[in-house]
Amino acid sequence: MHDKLMIVFTSERGKTRSFAISKTKLRHAACLSLIVIAVLTAVSIAGVKFSYQNVALRIKATTLQRDLDHTRSVYENFQQQVAEQEAEKENLLQTTLAELKKRSKIIESILSTVGVDLQIAKGSKNTGGPYTNVSDQSYEELTFKVDHYLETIQSIPLGAPTTGKITSTFGKRIDPINNRPAFHEGVDIKNKFRSPITATADGVVSESGFTSGYGNYVVINHGNGFYTRYFHMNKRAVAQGASVTRGQLVGYMGTSGRSTGTHLHYEIKYKNNPVNPLKFMQIARYIKENKTIASGK
């Protein structure tokens, strides 16, 4: 009986019941209970840990989703800015093309007015490469044309070489000294003695000297077939071989040589032929009028 444990139960009516449990079995049951409790405790701890990790993962997922939404928003804004910049660039390009075309037309009109050949020299010999069609309205074509025209117009004598009053025009006239019919290859401009005389285009002084007919004179080679000649000056301000720019002083008005009074005899020659300087001198007003028309003012 020592290895058994007696358990007695008494009811409310005074009845008693008893049974014996083996201590060994009781110990086994207790051990089993402890094991079960330990397992349940471990499972509970693991469940709590898993729940904590799950919450942490949810928080991290929420943070990542928020960062992703922000990144997507930034990317969409960037794409929109790029699209707006492309549209702005396209508008600017179209505006530039329109302005280039407008200026090209003005320059073409000016060159046509003074009788300059507008053809751009092109050849087919000793050339090659793949064919790429370029529209006349393209930026590259218009830029090429405007650059060519500006290069050409830089050598064209435009505007007046001095201020004053025109006393004799280009063409047939009666010579003021011998009263015989003659052809006047330039224009005579009257002003005060020693009035400044300037170059009407960039170029190089090809002649600078004195003759009995021309007096003190200067001849400038502007390239592209253009020469200007300045006669009867009181004093020359440039020497032969000097480079000059449009508006640079080349001499002072006088009455040297075959002359009846203080004035400048001014000539323009194009491809060795005399041309009327008057339309070249009046071109400044023509340019102003065309700019006004082009700008819509």
C-alpha positions as CSV (number, residue, x, y, z in Angstrom):
1,M,0.0,0.0,0.0
2,H,3.0,2.3,0.3
3,D,3.3,2.7,-3.5
4,K,-0.4,3.8,-3.8
5,L,-2.1,7.0,-2.8
6,M,-5.6,6.8,-1.3
7,I,-8.1,9.6,-2.5
8,V,-11.4,9.9,-0.5
9,F,-14.4,11.9,-1.8
10,T,-17.3,12.8,0.6
11,S,-20.7,13.8,-0.8
12,E,-23.3,16.2,0.7
13,R,-25.3,13.3,2.0
14,G,-22.3,11.9,3.9
15,K,-21.5,9.1,1.5
16,T,-17.8,8.6,0.9
17,R,-16.0,7.1,-2.0
18,S,-12.3,6.3,-2.2
19,F,-9.9,4.9,-4.8
20,A,-6.3,4.3,-4.9
21,I,-3.8,5.8,-7.4
22,S,-0.4,4.5,-8.0
23,K,2.2,7.0,-7.1
24,T,4.2,6.0,-10.1
25,K,1.3,6.7,-12.4
26,L,0.7,10.0,-10.6
27,R,4.3,11.0,-11.1
28,H,4.0,10.1,-14.7
29,A,0.8,12.1,-15.1
30,A,2.5,15.0,-13.4
31,C,5.5,14.8,-15.7
32,L,3.2,14.6,-18.7
33,S,1.3,17.6,-17.5
34,L,4.5,19.6,-17.1
35,I,5.6,18.6,-20.5
36,V,2.2,19.6,-22.0
37,I,2.4,22.9,-20.1
38,A,6.0,23.5,-21.4
39,V,5.0,22.7,-24.9
40,L,1.9,24.9,-24.7
41,T,4.1,27.7,-23.2
42,A,6.7,27.3,-26.0
43,V,3.9,27.3,-28.7
44,S,2.4,30.4,-27.1
45,I,5.7,32.2,-27.0
46,A,6.4,31.2,-30.6
47,G,2.9,32.5,-31.6
48,V,3.5,35.8,-29.9
49,K,6.9,36.1,-31.6
50,F,5.4,35.2,-34.9
51,S,2.6,37.8,-34.4
52,Y,5.2,40.4,-33.5
53,Q,7.2,39.6,-36.7
54,N,4.0,39.6,-38.7
55,V,3.1,43.1,-37.4
56,A,6.7,44.3,-38.1
57,L,6.5,42.9,-41.7
58,R,3.1,44.6,-42.2
59,I,4.6,47.9,-41.0
60,K,7.6,47.5,-43.3
61,A,5.3,46.5,-46.2
62,T,3.2,49.6,-45.6
63,T,6.4,51.8,-45.5
64,L,7.7,50.2,-48.7
65,Q,4.3,50.7,-50.4
66,R,4.3,54.4,-49.3
67,D,7.9,54.8,-50.6
68,L,6.9,53.1,-53.9
69,D,3.9,55.4,-54.3
70,H,6.1,58.4,-53.6
71,T,8.7,57.2,-56.1
72,R,6.0,56.6,-58.7
73,S,4.6,60.1,-58.1
74,V,8.1,61.6,-58.4
75,Y,8.6,59.6,-61.7
76,E,5.3,60.7,-63.1
77,N,6.1,64.4,-62.2
78,F,9.5,64.0,-63.9
79,Q,7.9,62.5,-67.0
80,Q,5.4,65.3,-67.1
81,Q,8.2,67.9,-66.7
82,V,10.2,66.2,-69.5
83,A,7.1,66.2,-71.7
84,E,6.5,69.9,-71.0
85,Q,10.2,70.7,-71.7
86,E,10.0,68.8,-75.0
87,A,6.8,70.7,-75.9
88,E,8.5,74.0,-74.9
89,K,11.6,73.1,-76.9
90,E,9.5,72.2,-79.9
91,N,7.6,75.5,-79.7
92,L,10.9,77.4,-79.4
93,L,12.3,75.5,-82.4
94,Q,9.2,76.3,-84.4
95,T,9.4,80.0,-83.4
96,T,13.1,80.0,-84.3
97,L,12.4,78.5,-87.6
98,A,9.7,81.0,-88.3
99,E,12.0,83.9,-87.3
100,L,14.8,82.4,-89.5
101,K,12.5,82.1,-92.4
102,K,11.3,85.6,-91.9
103,R,14.8,87.0,-91.8
104,S,15.9,84.9,-94.7
105,K,13.1,86.4,-96.8
106,I,14.1,89.9,-95.8
107,I,17.8,89.2,-96.7
108,E,16.7,87.6,-100.0
109,S,14.6,90.6,-100.8
110,I,17.5,93.0,-99.9
111,L,20.0,91.1,-102.0
112,S,17.5,90.9,-104.9
113,T,16.8,94.6,-104.7
114,V,20.5,95.5,-105.1
115,G,20.8,92.9,-107.9
116,V,23.0,90.3,-106.2
117,D,22.9,86.7,-107.4
118,L,21.2,84.6,-104.6
119,Q,22.3,81.2,-105.9
120,I,24.4,79.2,-103.5
121,A,27.3,77.5,-105.3
122,K,26.9,73.7,-105.3
123,G,28.6,71.0,-107.3
124,S,28.4,67.3,-108.0
125,K,32.1,66.5,-108.8
126,N,34.4,65.0,-106.2
127,T,31.5,64.5,-103.8
128,G,29.6,61.6,-102.4
129,G,27.9,60.1,-99.4
130,P,24.5,58.7,-98.5
131,Y,21.4,60.6,-99.7
132,T,19.5,62.4,-97.0
133,N,16.6,64.7,-98.0
134,V,16.5,68.0,-96.2
135,S,13.4,70.2,-96.3
136,D,13.7,73.8,-97.2
137,Q,11.9,74.6,-94.0
138,S,14.4,72.6,-91.8
139,Y,16.5,74.4,-89.2
140,E,19.7,73.2,-90.8
141,E,18.7,74.4,-94.3
142,L,17.5,77.8,-93.1
143,T,20.6,78.3,-90.9
144,F,22.8,77.4,-93.9
145,K,20.9,79.9,-96.1
146,V,21.0,82.7,-93.5
147,D,24.7,82.2,-92.8
148,H,25.4,82.3,-96.5
149,Y,23.3,85.4,-97.0
150,L,25.0,87.1,-94.0
151,E,28.4,86.2,-95.3
152,T,27.4,87.7,-98.7
153,I,25.7,90.8,-97.3
154,Q,28.8,91.5,-95.2
155,S,30.7,92.2,-98.4
156,I,27.9,94.3,-100.0
157,P,28.4,98.1,-99.7
158,L,25.2,99.2,-98.0
159,G,24.3,102.6,-96.8
160,A,25.9,106.0,-97.5
161,P,29.6,106.6,-97.1
162,T,29.0,110.1,-95.7
163,T,26.2,112.5,-95.0
164,G,25.3,115.4,-97.2
165,K,23.4,116.3,-100.4
166,I,23.6,114.4,-103.7
167,T,24.5,116.9,-106.4
168,S,25.0,114.5,-109.3
169,T,23.4,111.0,-109.8
170,F,24.5,107.9,-111.6
171,G,24.2,107.8,-115.4
172,K,24.3,110.2,-118.3
173,R,24.9,113.8,-117.6
174,I,26.6,116.9,-118.9
175,D,30.2,117.1,-117.7
176,P,30.5,120.1,-115.2
177,I,33.9,121.1,-116.5
178,N,33.8,120.8,-120.3
179,N,30.0,120.8,-120.7
180,R,30.1,117.7,-122.9
181,P,27.8,114.6,-122.6
182,A,29.4,112.0,-120.3
183,F,28.5,109.0,-118.3
184,H,28.8,109.4,-114.5
185,E,29.8,106.1,-112.9
186,G,28.9,107.1,-109.4
187,V,27.2,109.7,-107.3
188,D,28.5,113.1,-106.0
189,I,27.7,113.9,-102.4
190,K,28.2,117.5,-101.2
191,N,29.0,118.4,-97.5
192,K,31.4,120.5,-95.4
193,F,35.1,120.4,-96.0
194,R,36.8,117.5,-94.1
195,S,33.5,115.7,-93.5
196,P,34.3,112.1,-92.5
197,I,34.0,109.4,-95.1
198,T,33.5,105.8,-94.0
199,A,33.7,102.3,-95.7
200,T,30.3,100.9,-96.6
201,A,31.3,97.3,-96.2
202,D,34.1,95.1,-94.8
203,G,37.1,94.7,-97.1
204,V,40.7,95.3,-98.0
205,V,42.1,98.6,-99.4
206,S,43.4,97.7,-102.8
207,E,44.4,101.2,-103.8
208,S,45.2,104.4,-101.8
209,G,46.9,107.3,-103.7
210,F,46.6,110.4,-105.7
211,T,46.0,111.2,-109.4
212,S,45.2,114.4,-111.2
213,G,41.7,113.2,-112.1
214,Y,40.7,111.4,-108.9
215,G,42.6,113.5,-106.4
216,N,43.2,111.7,-103.2
217,Y,41.3,108.5,-103.6
218,V,40.8,105.0,-102.0
219,V,39.6,101.8,-103.6
220,I,38.3,98.9,-101.4
221,N,37.9,95.3,-102.5
222,H,35.0,93.8,-100.5
223,G,35.1,90.4,-102.1
224,N,32.3,88.6,-104.0
225,G,33.0,90.9,-107.0
226,F,32.3,94.2,-105.1
227,Y,34.6,97.3,-105.1
228,T,33.9,100.8,-103.8
229,R,35.8,103.9,-104.9
230,Y,36.1,107.2,-103.0
231,F,37.5,110.2,-105.0
232,H,38.4,113.9,-104.5
233,M,39.2,113.5,-100.8
234,N,41.1,116.1,-98.8
235,K,43.0,113.4,-96.9
236,R,43.2,109.6,-96.9
237,A,42.9,107.8,-93.6
238,V,43.8,104.2,-94.7
239,A,46.8,102.8,-96.6
240,Q,46.9,100.2,-99.3
241,G,46.6,96.6,-97.9
242,A,44.8,97.7,-94.8
243,S,41.7,95.7,-93.7
244,V,38.6,97.8,-93.0
245,T,35.2,97.2,-91.5
246,R,31.9,98.7,-92.3
247,G,31.7,102.2,-90.9
248,Q,35.4,102.7,-90.5
249,L,36.9,106.0,-91.4
250,V,38.7,106.0,-94.7
251,G,39.2,109.7,-95.4
252,Y,37.9,113.2,-95.3
253,M,35.9,115.1,-97.9
254,G,37.7,117.7,-100.1
255,T,38.0,119.0,-103.6
256,S,41.3,117.4,-104.8
257,G,41.8,116.3,-108.5
258,R,39.3,117.2,-111.2
259,S,36.6,118.8,-109.1
260,T,34.5,122.0,-109.0
261,G,34.0,122.1,-105.3
262,T,34.0,120.1,-102.0
263,H,32.3,116.8,-102.5
264,L,32.8,113.0,-102.6
265,H,32.6,111.1,-105.8
266,Y,31.4,107.6,-104.7
267,E,31.3,104.5,-107.0
268,I,30.3,100.9,-106.6
269,K,31.6,98.2,-109.1
270,Y,30.2,94.7,-109.2
271,K,32.1,92.2,-111.3
272,N,34.0,95.1,-112.9
273,N,30.7,96.8,-114.0
274,P,29.6,100.2,-112.5
275,V,26.3,100.0,-110.7
276,N,24.0,102.7,-109.3
277,P,25.1,103.4,-105.7
278,L,21.9,105.1,-104.9
279,K,19.9,101.9,-104.3
280,F,22.7,100.6,-102.1
281,M,22.7,103.9,-100.2
282,Q,18.9,103.8,-99.7
283,I,18.9,100.2,-98.5
284,A,18.9,101.2,-94.8
285,R,15.4,102.6,-95.2
286,Y,14.4,99.5,-97.2
287,I,15.7,97.3,-94.4
288,K,13.8,99.3,-91.8
289,E,10.6,99.1,-93.8
290,N,10.9,95.3,-94.2
291,K,11.7,94.8,-90.5
292,T,8.6,96.7,-89.7
293,I,6.5,94.6,-92.1
294,A,8.0,91.4,-90.8
295,S,7.4,92.3,-87.2
296,G,3.8,93.3,-87.9
297,K,4.3,96.7,-86.3
